[in-house]
Amino acid sequence: MSVLSAVEPRIELVRDAMDAAVASGAETGLQVVAYHRGRKVIDLCAGLADPQAGRPVTPDTLFNVYSVTKAVAATALHIQAERGLVDYDAPIATYWPAFAANGKAAATVRHALTHRAGVPQMPAGVTPEMICDWAAMTDAIADLPPLAPPGEKTLYQSMTFGWIVGEIVRRTDPKGRDFRQFVLDEIAQPLGLADLWIGIPDAAEPRVAVMSDRNADDPVPPDTTLWTQSMPPAVALSPRVFARPDVRRACIPGVGGIFTARDEARFWAMLAEGGALDGVRLLSADRVAGFSTLREHGDEPDPVMFGIPLPISVGGYWVGGPRVTGPRAIWHPGAGGSIGWADPDHRLAVAICHNRMFNTRSPDDDPILPITRAIVRALDLS
């Protein structure tokens, strides 16, 4: 029996979990796509992309995925390392001399990938217009003083991660492409991904789902917290900022991805299959296997996240934990609950995209977890 025919009778488990999330109001609209052993086995939609207009979610609906974008940015950097163009242990300033300013000369590429470069804070006075300007952001980040000596403390680079990693990729590209074009040429096109955007074209705008945030009225932490310094209210990861047409079109590689679950799942499937999919290899199997290793100091409390340790791997992805299907699964969450992962042990890749943002206060408050459990049951992975 083929993988697909074995799964088909149980797909209703996943559909029921999605419908329940929508019916409860926890979700508005969502897509769930899964690959197993290199084949797409689940491809489902539920709910509304635009409640006011009554527009349903379809397979080509695009969703803001926020920090899930970091996984694509990290993969772009690994492609450059695979080609011998980047050394993980080299100082960032080897490729980007200006980054050495104000005490950051010792910050390495590995520090950037593992959120230990010391610069989680956004530049003072940052605006939505500024985050749409690549040169303005990279110049300002290069000039930042580290909040801790590079390599000495975990400080989650909520937004700065993307520009640091992206600028290394841009500066090491022999073709001199901007980061958006690099991703299109080196990841999206080889894998056949038409909707893995870090900066959408005008024509894609009508397909983007309308976001809402069930925690929009929650109090904002004080300006003195590292959380707020890393994600200032002026550029908050919220519909108010990220539904702006200019922000949607900008290349913001830490948090600006706008994907379909179909294409995001195919991206993760490449990683679940050891760096290759359908005969197209982007990374070596040995390199990808290493991504499931927790970074040094992986259990260190992160002050940006109010002391919560983050399970970040040496590759810049997150690894293991209750939201995914195995201890070696690499994944990335996005603000408001989006998630995607690659589980090498089960050869499983999953993307869940949605438009009703939430902050999880407990597992019982997470509408994604029942969907994950339904996927496990549908594929008989338990």
C-alpha positions, 0 to 999 in steps of 0.5 A: 500500500502506498503512503498516500492510500494508507493515510487517506482514510484517516485524514478526517482526523486532521480535518476534524481538528482544524474544523474544531479550532475554527468553530471554537473561535481559536482560529479564523482560517488555516492551512495544514500540509504534511509530507511523509517520506518525501510525498505530500499526504495531507493538504487541507484548508479550513475557515476564512482568509477574510471574514469581512468579505467571506473569502475562504481559505484556499490552497493558494491563500498566503499567510504571514508566518513571522519567525518561521521565516528565520528557518529559510534565512538560516537555510540560505546561510547553510547553502553558502557554507555548503559552497565554501563561501562562509565559515561558521566560526569566522567573525561576521566582520570577515564578510561584513567589516562594519559589523565589528563596530562598538565591540562586536569584532569577536562575533562569529557567524555561529553566534549569529545563527545561535542567537549569541551575537549580543545584539537582540535590540532594534536600532533606536527610533526604528519605524515601519518605513525603516524596516523596509529599507535594507541598507538603513537596517543593516547599517544601523545594526552594524553600529549597535553596541552589544548588550553582552560580549559576543558568545557569552550570553543567549539573547534571542535576536527576535528581528535582528537575526534576519538582517545579520544572517541575510547580509552575510549571505548577500555579501558572500554571494558571487552574483551580488544578489539581494537576499530576496532574490537569493532565496528565490533563485537558490531555494524557491526555484529549485524546489518548485516553490511559487509562494515562498515570499520574503517580500511579495510582488504586487500580484500576490497582494489579493491572496494574503489572508487578513490577520487578527490577534486575539491577544491584541489588548494585552499590556505591552511590557515596559520599554526597559525589558529586552523583549520590548527592545528586541520588538519595539511597539513601533514595529510590533509583530502585529497586523497593525504593522505587518499588514501594511503594503510596504512591509509586505513587499519588503525583504525582512528575513527574520519575520517577514515571510508570507507563505502558503503551507503547501510551499512551506511544507515542501521546504521543510520536506527537503530538510526532512529528507536530508537536504534533497527532494525529488532529485534536487539537493540543496544541502548535504545529508551530513550537514542537515543531520547536524542541525538536530544538535542542540547548541551549546548553552541550549538550556540557558535562560534567555533574558529576552524571553523573560528567562525562558530557555529556547531549544535552538540548534546549532543550525539556527532552527529550534529542535525537539519539544512538545509542539513537534513530533520527535526529539530531533525534529527541527522547526521554527515557531512564528509570532502568533502560533504559525509553525513548520518542522522537519522530523528526520526520524519520521521523515515528516514535514509539516507546515501550519499557517493561520491568520488568528494570532495568539499567545500560548499561556498553556498547552490547553490554550494552544489550538495548534497542538490538537492538530499536531496530535491528529497528524500523528494519529493520521500517519500512525506515528505514535 
